[in-house]
Amino acid sequence: MCICINCRHIYKCQTYQFIEIQHGSKESRQSNFIPVQTVIVVNINKQFDDLSLDWDLKECASFIEKPGNWLKKI
């Protein structure tokens, strides 16, 4: 699971926006926060001839915990 959902910077972070785009999100927002020392993990899932990629942010030196912050935009 992406740690972004519990981060204070979720809605202004360029890395989170990049991950959303990789997941197929067409929503665009102004992302003016550039996090440092990020680690993105890409899991490759194969089922028969179908490949899918799952993108997750696992580490980020800019992470500031704010549980439930992602719920405010729903």
PDB file of N, CA, C and O in Angstrom:
ATOM      1  N   MET A   1       0.838  -1.174   0.000  1.00  0.00           N
ATOM      2  CA  MET A   1       0.000   0.000   0.000  1.00  0.00           C
ATOM      3  C   MET A   1       0.887   1.242   0.000  1.00  0.00           C
ATOM      4  O   MET A   1       1.924   1.286   0.662  1.00  0.00           O
ATOM      5  N   CYS A   2       0.468   2.217  -0.734  1.00  0.00           N
ATOM      6  CA  CYS A   2       1.186   3.475  -0.846  1.00  0.00           C
ATOM      7  C   CYS A   2       1.078   4.259   0.470  1.00  0.00           C
ATOM      8  O   CYS A   2      -0.015   4.430   1.009  1.00  0.00           O
ATOM      9  N   ILE A   3       2.218   4.729   0.979  1.00  0.00           N
ATOM     10  CA  ILE A   3       2.210   5.476   2.241  1.00  0.00           C
ATOM     11  C   ILE A   3       1.591   6.864   2.074  1.00  0.00           C
ATOM     12  O   ILE A   3       1.296   7.533   3.064  1.00  0.00           O
ATOM     13  N   CYS A   4       1.396   7.295   0.840  1.00  0.00           N
ATOM     14  CA  CYS A   4       0.889   8.642   0.558  1.00  0.00           C
ATOM     15  C   CYS A   4      -0.467   8.918   1.203  1.00  0.00           C
ATOM     16  O   CYS A   4      -0.757  10.058   1.565  1.00  0.00           O
ATOM     17  N   ILE A   5      -1.288   7.899   1.348  1.00  0.00           N
ATOM     18  CA  ILE A   5      -2.638   8.152   1.850  1.00  0.00           C
ATOM     19  C   ILE A   5      -2.654   8.729   3.258  1.00  0.00           C
ATOM     20  O   ILE A   5      -3.634   9.354   3.663  1.00  0.00           O
ATOM     21  N   ASN A   6      -1.580   8.525   4.003  1.00  0.00           N
ATOM     22  CA  ASN A   6      -1.508   9.081   5.357  1.00  0.00           C
ATOM     23  C   ASN A   6      -0.488  10.209   5.463  1.00  0.00           C
ATOM     24  O   ASN A   6       0.044  10.466   6.543  1.00  0.00           O
ATOM     25  N   CYS A   7      -0.215  10.876   4.356  1.00  0.00           N
ATOM     26  CA  CYS A   7       0.773  11.961   4.365  1.00  0.00           C
ATOM     27  C   CYS A   7       0.095  13.321   4.259  1.00  0.00           C
ATOM     28  O   CYS A   7      -0.905  13.487   3.561  1.00  0.00           O
ATOM     29  N   ARG A   8       0.652  14.261   4.951  1.00  0.00           N
ATOM     30  CA  ARG A   8       0.144  15.632   4.938  1.00  0.00           C
ATOM     31  C   ARG A   8       0.226  16.265   3.550  1.00  0.00           C
ATOM     32  O   ARG A   8      -0.571  17.146   3.226  1.00  0.00           O
ATOM     33  N   HIS A   9       1.178  15.827   2.731  1.00  0.00           N
ATOM     34  CA  HIS A   9       1.429  16.455   1.426  1.00  0.00           C
ATOM     35  C   HIS A   9       0.701  15.787   0.256  1.00  0.00           C
ATOM     36  O   HIS A   9       0.968  16.132  -0.896  1.00  0.00           O
ATOM     37  N   ILE A  10      -0.196  14.858   0.511  1.00  0.00           N
ATOM     38  CA  ILE A  10      -0.774  14.021  -0.546  1.00  0.00           C
ATOM     39  C   ILE A  10      -1.329  14.803  -1.731  1.00  0.00           C
ATOM     40  O   ILE A  10      -1.136  14.379  -2.870  1.00  0.00           O
ATOM     41  N   TYR A  11      -1.995  15.898  -1.516  1.00  0.00           N
ATOM     42  CA  TYR A  11      -2.678  16.586  -2.618  1.00  0.00           C
ATOM     43  C   TYR A  11      -1.842  17.660  -3.305  1.00  0.00           C
ATOM     44  O   TYR A  11      -2.320  18.319  -4.228  1.00  0.00           O
ATOM     45  N   LYS A  12      -0.606  17.842  -2.866  1.00  0.00           N
ATOM     46  CA  LYS A  12       0.257  18.794  -3.567  1.00  0.00           C
ATOM     47  C   LYS A  12       1.581  18.161  -3.983  1.00  0.00           C
ATOM     48  O   LYS A  12       2.491  18.862  -4.426  1.00  0.00           O
ATOM     49  N   CYS A  13       1.694  16.846  -3.844  1.00  0.00           N
ATOM     50  CA  CYS A  13       2.937  16.118  -4.084  1.00  0.00           C
ATOM     51  C   CYS A  13       3.056  15.646  -5.538  1.00  0.00           C
ATOM     52  O   CYS A  13       2.147  15.005  -6.067  1.00  0.00           O
ATOM     53  N   GLN A  14       4.176  15.967  -6.168  1.00  0.00           N
ATOM     54  CA  GLN A  14       4.404  15.562  -7.549  1.00  0.00           C
ATOM     55  C   GLN A  14       4.570  14.043  -7.677  1.00  0.00           C
ATOM     56  O   GLN A  14       4.135  13.464  -8.673  1.00  0.00           O
ATOM     57  N   THR A  15       5.174  13.407  -6.717  1.00  0.00           N
ATOM     58  CA  THR A  15       5.351  11.959  -6.783  1.00  0.00           C
ATOM     59  C   THR A  15       4.011  11.247  -6.678  1.00  0.00           C
ATOM     60  O   THR A  15       3.768  10.282  -7.403  1.00  0.00           O
ATOM     61  N   TYR A  16       3.135  11.708  -5.786  1.00  0.00           N
ATOM     62  CA  TYR A  16       1.816  11.094  -5.665  1.00  0.00           C
ATOM     63  C   TYR A  16       1.025  11.270  -6.958  1.00  0.00           C
ATOM     64  O   TYR A  16       0.336  10.347  -7.394  1.00  0.00           O
ATOM     65  N   GLN A  17       1.117  12.444  -7.573  1.00  0.00           N
ATOM     66  CA  GLN A  17       0.415  12.668  -8.832  1.00  0.00           C
ATOM     67  C   GLN A  17       0.959  11.719  -9.904  1.00  0.00           C
ATOM     68  O   GLN A  17       0.185  11.168 -10.687  1.00  0.00           O
ATOM     69  N   PHE A  18       2.270  11.526  -9.946  1.00  0.00           N
ATOM     70  CA  PHE A  18       2.868  10.595 -10.900  1.00  0.00           C
ATOM     71  C   PHE A  18       2.311   9.184 -10.702  1.00  0.00           C
ATOM     72  O   PHE A  18       1.970   8.508 -11.674  1.00  0.00           O
ATOM     73  N   ILE A  19       2.218   8.740  -9.452  1.00  0.00           N
ATOM     74  CA  ILE A  19       1.693   7.405  -9.158  1.00  0.00           C
ATOM     75  C   ILE A  19       0.224   7.307  -9.568  1.00  0.00           C
ATOM     76  O   ILE A  19      -0.198   6.288 -10.115  1.00  0.00           O
ATOM     77  N   GLU A  20      -0.550   8.346  -9.311  1.00  0.00           N
ATOM     78  CA  GLU A  20      -1.955   8.349  -9.737  1.00  0.00           C
ATOM     79  C   GLU A  20      -2.077   8.206 -11.256  1.00  0.00           C
ATOM     80  O   GLU A  20      -2.938   7.475 -11.746  1.00  0.00           O
ATOM     81  N   ILE A  21      -1.225   8.896 -11.988  1.00  0.00           N
ATOM     82  CA  ILE A  21      -1.243   8.809 -13.448  1.00  0.00           C
ATOM     83  C   ILE A  21      -0.910   7.381 -13.889  1.00  0.00           C
ATOM     84  O   ILE A  21      -1.525   6.860 -14.820  1.00  0.00           O
ATOM     85  N   GLN A  22       0.052   6.753 -13.229  1.00  0.00           N
ATOM     86  CA  GLN A  22       0.417   5.379 -13.567  1.00  0.00           C
ATOM     87  C   GLN A  22      -0.742   4.412 -13.304  1.00  0.00           C
ATOM     88  O   GLN A  22      -0.854   3.371 -13.951  1.00  0.00           O
ATOM     89  N   HIS A  23      -1.593   4.770 -12.357  1.00  0.00           N
ATOM     90  CA  HIS A  23      -2.769   3.947 -12.050  1.00  0.00           C
ATOM     91  C   HIS A  23      -3.945   4.268 -12.972  1.00  0.00           C
ATOM     92  O   HIS A  23      -5.006   3.655 -12.859  1.00  0.00           O
ATOM     93  N   GLY A  24      -3.762   5.219 -13.877  1.00  0.00           N
ATOM     94  CA  GLY A  24      -4.799   5.521 -14.857  1.00  0.00           C
ATOM     95  C   GLY A  24      -5.694   6.691 -14.505  1.00  0.00           C
ATOM     96  O   GLY A  24      -6.691   6.925 -15.188  1.00  0.00           O
ATOM     97  N   SER A  25      -5.366   7.428 -13.463  1.00  0.00           N
ATOM     98  CA  SER A  25      -6.170   8.581 -13.091  1.00  0.00           C
ATOM     99  C   SER A  25      -6.001   9.688 -14.124  1.00  0.00           C
ATOM    100  O   SER A  25      -4.883  10.001 -14.534  1.00  0.00           O
ATOM    101  N   LYS A  26      -7.094  10.264 -14.530  1.00  0.00           N
ATOM    102  CA  LYS A  26      -7.047  11.366 -15.492  1.00  0.00           C
ATOM    103  C   LYS A  26      -7.183  12.721 -14.801  1.00  0.00           C
ATOM    104  O   LYS A  26      -7.091  13.767 -15.444  1.00  0.00           O
ATOM    105  N   GLU A  27      -7.402  12.692 -13.496  1.00  0.00           N
ATOM    106  CA  GLU A  27      -7.547  13.934 -12.742  1.00  0.00           C
ATOM    107  C   GLU A  27      -6.195  14.634 -12.642  1.00  0.00           C
ATOM    108  O   GLU A  27      -5.187  14.013 -12.304  1.00  0.00           O
ATOM    109  N   SER A  28      -6.186  15.908 -12.935  1.00  0.00           N
ATOM    110  CA  SER A  28      -4.950  16.681 -12.861  1.00  0.00           C
ATOM    111  C   SER A  28      -5.090  17.734 -11.774  1.00  0.00           C
ATOM    112  O   SER A  28      -6.137  18.366 -11.635  1.00  0.00           O
ATOM    113  N   ARG A  29      -4.052  17.909 -11.027  1.00  0.00           N
ATOM    114  CA  ARG A  29      -4.063  18.936  -9.985  1.00  0.00           C
ATOM    115  C   ARG A  29      -2.704  19.627  -9.966  1.00  0.00           C
ATOM    116  O   ARG A  29      -1.712  19.097 -10.467  1.00  0.00           O
ATOM    117  N   GLN A  30      -2.680  20.785  -9.395  1.00  0.00           N
ATOM    118  CA  GLN A  30      -1.428  21.517  -9.297  1.00  0.00           C
ATOM    119  C   GLN A  30      -0.578  20.882  -8.201  1.00  0.00           C
ATOM    120  O   GLN A  30      -0.926  20.917  -7.020  1.00  0.00           O
ATOM    121  N   SER A  31       0.532  20.308  -8.617  1.00  0.00           N
ATOM    122  CA  SER A  31       1.434  19.645  -7.677  1.00  0.00           C
ATOM    123  C   SER A  31       2.720  20.442  -7.608  1.00  0.00           C
ATOM    124  O   SER A  31       3.545  20.388  -8.520  1.00  0.00           O
ATOM    125  N   ASN A  32       2.889  21.180  -6.528  1.00  0.00           N
ATOM    126  CA  ASN A  32       4.054  22.040  -6.411  1.00  0.00           C
ATOM    127  C   ASN A  32       5.025  21.587  -5.324  1.00  0.00           C
ATOM    128  O   ASN A  32       5.997  22.283  -5.031  1.00  0.00           O
ATOM    129  N   PHE A  33       4.769  20.431  -4.729  1.00  0.00           N
ATOM    130  CA  PHE A  33       5.643  19.912  -3.688  1.00  0.00           C
ATOM    131  C   PHE A  33       6.486  18.777  -4.260  1.00  0.00           C
ATOM    132  O   PHE A  33       5.948  17.809  -4.797  1.00  0.00           O
ATOM    133  N   ILE A  34       7.801  18.895  -4.145  1.00  0.00           N
ATOM    134  CA  ILE A  34       8.715  17.859  -4.643  1.00  0.00           C
ATOM    135  C   ILE A  34       9.348  17.163  -3.437  1.00  0.00           C
ATOM    136  O   ILE A  34      10.200  17.745  -2.765  1.00  0.00           O
ATOM    137  N   PRO A  35       8.941  15.928  -3.161  1.00  0.00           N
ATOM    138  CA  PRO A  35       9.491  15.205  -2.013  1.00  0.00           C
ATOM    139  C   PRO A  35      10.922  14.749  -2.284  1.00  0.00           C
ATOM    140  O   PRO A  35      11.360  14.678  -3.433  1.00  0.00           O
ATOM    141  N   VAL A  36      11.636  14.445  -1.214  1.00  0.00           N
ATOM    142  CA  VAL A  36      13.026  13.989  -1.348  1.00  0.00           C
ATOM    143  C   VAL A  36      13.158  12.534  -0.904  1.00  0.00           C
ATOM    144  O   VAL A  36      12.391  12.037  -0.080  1.00  0.00           O
ATOM    145  N   GLN A  37      14.141  11.885  -1.473  1.00  0.00           N
ATOM    146  CA  GLN A  37      14.502  10.501  -1.135  1.00  0.00           C
ATOM    147  C   GLN A  37      13.292   9.575  -1.136  1.00  0.00           C
ATOM    148  O   GLN A  37      12.949   8.966  -0.122  1.00  0.00           O
ATOM    149  N   THR A  38      12.661   9.486  -2.290  1.00  0.00           N
ATOM    150  CA  THR A  38      11.503   8.614  -2.420  1.00  0.00           C
ATOM    151  C   THR A  38      11.913   7.267  -3.004  1.00  0.00           C
ATOM    152  O   THR A  38      12.859   7.175  -3.787  1.00  0.00           O
ATOM    153  N   VAL A  39      11.188   6.229  -2.612  1.00  0.00           N
ATOM    154  CA  VAL A  39      11.377   4.888  -3.159  1.00  0.00           C
ATOM    155  C   VAL A  39      10.021   4.413  -3.662  1.00  0.00           C
ATOM    156  O   VAL A  39       9.089   4.217  -2.882  1.00  0.00           O
ATOM    157  N   ILE A  40       9.925   4.233  -4.967  1.00  0.00           N
ATOM    158  CA  ILE A  40       8.709   3.723  -5.585  1.00  0.00           C
ATOM    159  C   ILE A  40       8.934   2.256  -5.920  1.00  0.00           C
ATOM    160  O   ILE A  40       9.951   1.896  -6.514  1.00  0.00           O
ATOM    161  N   VAL A  41       7.990   1.421  -5.540  1.00  0.00           N
ATOM    162  CA  VAL A  41       8.054  -0.004  -5.838  1.00  0.00           C
ATOM    163  C   VAL A  41       6.973  -0.314  -6.871  1.00  0.00           C
ATOM    164  O   VAL A  41       5.817   0.081  -6.722  1.00  0.00           O
ATOM    165  N   VAL A  42       7.377  -1.029  -7.918  1.00  0.00           N
ATOM    166  CA  VAL A  42       6.435  -1.425  -8.957  1.00  0.00           C
ATOM    167  C   VAL A  42       6.333  -2.948  -8.934  1.00  0.00           C
ATOM    168  O   VAL A  42       7.312  -3.653  -9.177  1.00  0.00           O
ATOM    169  N   ASN A  43       5.142  -3.437  -8.639  1.00  0.00           N
ATOM    170  CA  ASN A  43       4.894  -4.872  -8.651  1.00  0.00           C
ATOM    171  C   ASN A  43       4.294  -5.248  -9.992  1.00  0.00           C
ATOM    172  O   ASN A  43       3.360  -4.605 -10.471  1.00  0.00           O
ATOM    173  N   ILE A  44       4.840  -6.294 -10.591  1.00  0.00           N
ATOM    174  CA  ILE A  44       4.344  -6.785 -11.871  1.00  0.00           C
ATOM    175  C   ILE A  44       3.489  -8.012 -11.601  1.00  0.00           C
ATOM    176  O   ILE A  44       3.963  -9.003 -11.046  1.00  0.00           O
ATOM    177  N   ASN A  45       2.236  -7.937 -11.995  1.00  0.00           N
ATOM    178  CA  ASN A  45       1.306  -9.049 -11.802  1.00  0.00           C
ATOM    179  C   ASN A  45       0.970  -9.642 -13.158  1.00  0.00           C
ATOM    180  O   ASN A  45       0.565  -8.930 -14.077  1.00  0.00           O
ATOM    181  N   LYS A  46       1.141 -10.951 -13.276  1.00  0.00           N
ATOM    182  CA  LYS A  46       0.837 -11.627 -14.533  1.00  0.00           C
ATOM    183  C   LYS A  46      -0.180 -12.725 -14.273  1.00  0.00           C
ATOM    184  O   LYS A  46       0.003 -13.583 -13.410  1.00  0.00           O
ATOM    185  N   GLN A  47      -1.244 -12.671 -15.038  1.00  0.00           N
ATOM    186  CA  GLN A  47      -2.243 -13.721 -14.974  1.00  0.00           C
ATOM    187  C   GLN A  47      -2.551 -14.104 -16.414  1.00  0.00           C
ATOM    188  O   GLN A  47      -3.157 -13.334 -17.160  1.00  0.00           O
ATOM    189  N   PHE A  48      -2.127 -15.303 -16.793  1.00  0.00           N
ATOM    190  CA  PHE A  48      -2.220 -15.773 -18.174  1.00  0.00           C
ATOM    191  C   PHE A  48      -1.453 -14.808 -19.069  1.00  0.00           C
ATOM    192  O   PHE A  48      -0.250 -14.630 -18.873  1.00  0.00           O
ATOM    193  N   ASP A  49      -2.096 -14.190 -20.028  1.00  0.00           N
ATOM    194  CA  ASP A  49      -1.412 -13.250 -20.931  1.00  0.00           C
ATOM    195  C   ASP A  49      -1.603 -11.800 -20.519  1.00  0.00           C
ATOM    196  O   ASP A  49      -1.207 -10.892 -21.250  1.00  0.00           O
ATOM    197  N   ASP A  50      -2.199 -11.574 -19.372  1.00  0.00           N
ATOM    198  CA  ASP A  50      -2.500 -10.221 -18.914  1.00  0.00           C
ATOM    199  C   ASP A  50      -1.452  -9.761 -17.896  1.00  0.00           C
ATOM    200  O   ASP A  50      -1.226 -10.424 -16.884  1.00  0.00           O
ATOM    201  N   LEU A  51      -0.826  -8.633 -18.173  1.00  0.00           N
ATOM    202  CA  LEU A  51       0.136  -8.034 -17.250  1.00  0.00           C
ATOM    203  C   LEU A  51      -0.462  -6.763 -16.658  1.00  0.00           C
ATOM    204  O   LEU A  51      -1.104  -5.985 -17.363  1.00  0.00           O
ATOM    205  N   SER A  52      -0.251  -6.559 -15.369  1.00  0.00           N
ATOM    206  CA  SER A  52      -0.655  -5.300 -14.747  1.00  0.00           C
ATOM    207  C   SER A  52       0.454  -4.845 -13.812  1.00  0.00           C
ATOM    208  O   SER A  52       1.182  -5.658 -13.242  1.00  0.00           O
ATOM    209  N   LEU A  53       0.568  -3.541 -13.666  1.00  0.00           N
ATOM    210  CA  LEU A  53       1.588  -2.948 -12.805  1.00  0.00           C
ATOM    211  C   LEU A  53       0.914  -2.259 -11.633  1.00  0.00           C
ATOM    212  O   LEU A  53      -0.087  -1.564 -11.804  1.00  0.00           O
ATOM    213  N   ASP A  54       1.460  -2.452 -10.452  1.00  0.00           N
ATOM    214  CA  ASP A  54       0.946  -1.797  -9.252  1.00  0.00           C
ATOM    215  C   ASP A  54       2.053  -0.911  -8.694  1.00  0.00           C
ATOM    216  O   ASP A  54       3.099  -1.408  -8.276  1.00  0.00           O
ATOM    217  N   TRP A  55       1.828   0.379  -8.686  1.00  0.00           N
ATOM    218  CA  TRP A  55       2.814   1.370  -8.260  1.00  0.00           C
ATOM    219  C   TRP A  55       2.525   1.793  -6.821  1.00  0.00           C
ATOM    220  O   TRP A  55       1.392   2.147  -6.492  1.00  0.00           O
ATOM    221  N   ASP A  56       3.543   1.757  -5.968  1.00  0.00           N
ATOM    222  CA  ASP A  56       3.392   2.173  -4.573  1.00  0.00           C
ATOM    223  C   ASP A  56       4.621   2.943  -4.109  1.00  0.00           C
ATOM    224  O   ASP A  56       5.752   2.595  -4.447  1.00  0.00           O
ATOM    225  N   LEU A  57       4.386   3.980  -3.339  1.00  0.00           N
ATOM    226  CA  LEU A  57       5.482   4.698  -2.698  1.00  0.00           C
ATOM    227  C   LEU A  57       5.726   4.023  -1.357  1.00  0.00           C
ATOM    228  O   LEU A  57       4.827   3.963  -0.518  1.00  0.00           O
ATOM    229  N   LYS A  58       6.928   3.519  -1.150  1.00  0.00           N
ATOM    230  CA  LYS A  58       7.244   2.782   0.077  1.00  0.00           C
ATOM    231  C   LYS A  58       8.058   3.601   1.070  1.00  0.00           C
ATOM    232  O   LYS A  58       7.951   3.394   2.279  1.00  0.00           O
ATOM    233  N   GLU A  59       8.871   4.529   0.573  1.00  0.00           N
ATOM    234  CA  GLU A  59       9.696   5.361   1.444  1.00  0.00           C
ATOM    235  C   GLU A  59       9.742   6.778   0.911  1.00  0.00           C
ATOM    236  O   GLU A  59       9.764   7.006  -0.298  1.00  0.00           O
ATOM    237  N   CYS A  60       9.754   7.732   1.840  1.00  0.00           N
ATOM    238  CA  CYS A  60       9.810   9.140   1.463  1.00  0.00           C
ATOM    239  C   CYS A  60      10.318   9.937   2.663  1.00  0.00           C
ATOM    240  O   CYS A  60       9.718   9.914   3.738  1.00  0.00           O
ATOM    241  N   ALA A  61      11.425  10.635   2.463  1.00  0.00           N
ATOM    242  CA  ALA A  61      11.999  11.428   3.550  1.00  0.00           C
ATOM    243  C   ALA A  61      11.136  12.651   3.883  1.00  0.00           C
ATOM    244  O   ALA A  61      11.293  13.245   4.950  1.00  0.00           O
ATOM    245  N   SER A  62      10.233  13.026   2.985  1.00  0.00           N
ATOM    246  CA  SER A  62       9.361  14.181   3.214  1.00  0.00           C
ATOM    247  C   SER A  62       8.038  13.800   3.871  1.00  0.00           C
ATOM    248  O   SER A  62       7.203  14.666   4.132  1.00  0.00           O
ATOM    249  N   PHE A  63       7.843  12.525   4.136  1.00  0.00           N
ATOM    250  CA  PHE A  63       6.584  12.039   4.711  1.00  0.00           C
ATOM    251  C   PHE A  63       6.326  12.667   6.079  1.00  0.00           C
ATOM    252  O   PHE A  63       7.171  12.611   6.972  1.00  0.00           O
ATOM    253  N   ILE A  64       5.147  13.261   6.228  1.00  0.00           N
ATOM    254  CA  ILE A  64       4.680  13.783   7.517  1.00  0.00           C
ATOM    255  C   ILE A  64       3.316  13.157   7.761  1.00  0.00           C
ATOM    256  O   ILE A  64       2.363  13.421   7.028  1.00  0.00           O
ATOM    257  N   GLU A  65       3.227  12.340   8.777  1.00  0.00           N
ATOM    258  CA  GLU A  65       2.006  11.574   9.013  1.00  0.00           C
ATOM    259  C   GLU A  65       0.820  12.462   9.378  1.00  0.00           C
ATOM    260  O   GLU A  65       0.900  13.332  10.246  1.00  0.00           O
ATOM    261  N   LYS A  66      -0.271  12.207   8.686  1.00  0.00           N
ATOM    262  CA  LYS A  66      -1.549  12.850   8.970  1.00  0.00           C
ATOM    263  C   LYS A  66      -2.630  11.840   8.580  1.00  0.00           C
ATOM    264  O   LYS A  66      -3.214  11.939   7.501  1.00  0.00           O
ATOM    265  N   PRO A  67      -2.895  10.868   9.461  1.00  0.00           N
ATOM    266  CA  PRO A  67      -3.818   9.782   9.130  1.00  0.00           C
ATOM    267  C   PRO A  67      -5.179  10.305   8.673  1.00  0.00           C
ATOM    268  O   PRO A  67      -5.736  11.235   9.255  1.00  0.00           O
ATOM    269  N   GLY A  68      -5.694   9.684   7.620  1.00  0.00           N
ATOM    270  CA  GLY A  68      -7.017  10.034   7.114  1.00  0.00           C
ATOM    271  C   GLY A  68      -7.052  11.290   6.257  1.00  0.00           C
ATOM    272  O   GLY A  68      -8.134  11.705   5.843  1.00  0.00           O
ATOM    273  N   ASN A  69      -5.923  11.907   5.978  1.00  0.00           N
ATOM    274  CA  ASN A  69      -5.887  13.131   5.203  1.00  0.00           C
ATOM    275  C   ASN A  69      -6.524  12.951   3.834  1.00  0.00           C
ATOM    276  O   ASN A  69      -7.156  13.878   3.327  1.00  0.00           O
ATOM    277  N   TRP A  70      -6.375  11.788   3.230  1.00  0.00           N
ATOM    278  CA  TRP A  70      -6.930  11.512   1.901  1.00  0.00           C
ATOM    279  C   TRP A  70      -8.458  11.514   1.903  1.00  0.00           C
ATOM    280  O   TRP A  70      -9.069  11.697   0.851  1.00  0.00           O
ATOM    281  N   LEU A  71      -9.080  11.315   3.052  1.00  0.00           N
ATOM    282  CA  LEU A  71     -10.534  11.278   3.133  1.00  0.00           C
ATOM    283  C   LEU A  71     -11.178  12.639   2.903  1.00  0.00           C
ATOM    284  O   LEU A  71     -12.352  12.710   2.538  1.00  0.00           O
ATOM    285  N   LYS A  72     -10.441  13.704   3.108  1.00  0.00           N
ATOM    286  CA  LYS A  72     -11.004  15.055   2.998  1.00  0.00           C
ATOM    287  C   LYS A  72     -11.403  15.420   1.581  1.00  0.00           C
ATOM    288  O   LYS A  72     -12.245  16.299   1.399  1.00  0.00           O
ATOM    289  N   LYS A  73     -10.832  14.778   0.571  1.00  0.00           N
ATOM    290  CA  LYS A  73     -11.112  15.124  -0.816  1.00  0.00           C
ATOM    291  C   LYS A  73     -12.202  14.260  -1.433  1.00  0.00           C
ATOM    292  O   LYS A  73     -12.565  14.479  -2.588  1.00  0.00           O
ATOM    293  N   ILE A  74     -12.729  13.299  -0.711  1.00  0.00           N
ATOM    294  CA  ILE A  74     -13.763  12.405  -1.242  1.00  0.00           C
ATOM    295  C   ILE A  74     -15.106  13.090  -1.214  1.00  0.00           C
ATOM    296  O   ILE A  74     -16.108  12.500  -1.620  1.00  0.00           O
TER     297      ILE A  74
END
